[in-house]
Amino acid sequence: MSFITKLKSALGNSKTNTPQAVSDTTDAIIDDIEHDPFAISESNVFYAGLNELGGYYFFQTIIVGTLKVKSKNGGQLTIIGTDFELQLDSDSIEFESDPTDVKGRSITKIDFQIEEADAAKIDRKTVTQLELVCKKHKLIFTV
């Protein structure tokens, strides 16, 4: 089972008509999801994993939290490490946040194509910060 499938199943049904009135924090998000987060911002949690399909590598990301976006122009992710900086463009120019059972919480899935040599650089020990820019949003995540 892929990383994304496991994470989605841990979150349960992503669309609902009766949101729960729960105060949402990054700690609450981390407690609700059994996977370890890759990075955290003020009100969002960043989950990520590398995947290879037919010789192409993808950095698959899921942002859980207050980010609610519908983009038709794609997004950019800057990965800042101890001795490198990578700029990745989203694989698809269209993506959209989905609501969850918790009021005010959304799930945003964005895949970024990455070169095999660059994929080897991405590790929690070497990455210090992630910057996601999409539409009018700029999110800074710390590892």
N, C-alpha and C positions, 0 to 999 in steps of 0.2 A: 504494500500500500504506500503510495507516495506521501511525501511530507505534507502537501497541500490537502490531500484527502483526509489524512489523519487529523489535521488541524480543523478542517471544516466539520468533521464528525464530532470532535470534542466541543465545538461551539453549538452544536445542535441545529435546529431549524433556523435559518438566517432570516426568514420572512415570517412575520406574525402580525396579528391584528390587535393584540392586547399587550403592549409593552409593560414591563414591570417597573414600578416606581422605586428604583434603587439608585442611591448615590454612587456614581461611577468614578473610580479612580484607577490609576495605573496598577496599584496594588490589587484592587478588585479584579481587574482584567487578568493579571498574572495568576491570581488564585483560581480563577474560573477555567483557565486553560492549562493542560498538563505539560505542555512543551515549554522549554526554556526560551525566553525572549532573546533576540539578537541584540536589540537596543531599545532604549526608552526615551520618550520625550516628555514634555510636561503633562500631556493628556492623551497620549497615544503609545501603544506598544507595538514594536516592529519585530515581526517573525520572518525568518528567511531561511532559504535552503538552496543549494546548487543542484541542478538537474541537467542531464545530457540527453538529447534526443537527436538521433541520426547524425552525430558528429557536431551538432550545435549545442553550445552550453547556455543555460539560462540561470539567472539569479532570480528565483521566485520569491516574492515578498507578499506578506499580508500585514496590513496595518489595522489594528483593532483599537478603537477609541472614538474620539470626537470628530476625526476627519470625515467629512461628508463632501464628496466631490463627484462631478460628472464631467469628464474631459473628452473632448474630441480632437485635442492637439497633442496628446501624449504627456509624458512627464520625464524628468531627468533626476537621476540619483547620483550624487557625488559621494564617493567612498573615500574617506581620508584616513590614511594609516600612518604608522610611525615614520615610514620613509617612502610613501607613495601616495598618489591621488588619482582615482579613476572617475571618469565621467561616463555614465551609462544612460542611454536613451531607452525608453520603454519599448518593448517588443511590439505592442499594439498602441495605436494612437487613441483608441477609444477604450475607456474603462469607467466604471461607476461604482460608488460605494453602495453596499447593501445594508439595510437595517438589521438589527439583532433583536433578541427577546428583551434586552435591557434598554430602557428608554435613554436616548441620547448617545447610544453606542452603535457604531457602524463598522463594517468589515470592508476593506478596500484591497483587492488583489491586483497586483501589478507585476508583470514579468519583465525582466531586462535581459537582453541578449548580451553575452559576455564572451570574450575570447578565452580559449583554454588556458593560456599563460597567465592572464589576469585573474581567472577563477582560482588559480592556485594561491594567489596573494590574499584572498579573502579568508580571514581567520579572526576569531574573537581576540586572540592574543596580539594581533598586529593592527586591527582596525580600531580607531579611536572615536570617530564621529561619522555620521551619515547625514546628508542634507538632501531632502526630497523636495523638488519643486514641481508643482502641477497646478495649472490654472492660476489662481491668485493665492495659492497656499505655498508657504515655505516652512517646512518642518525640520527642526534640528534634533537628531537622535544621538544620544551618547551610549557607548557600548559598556 
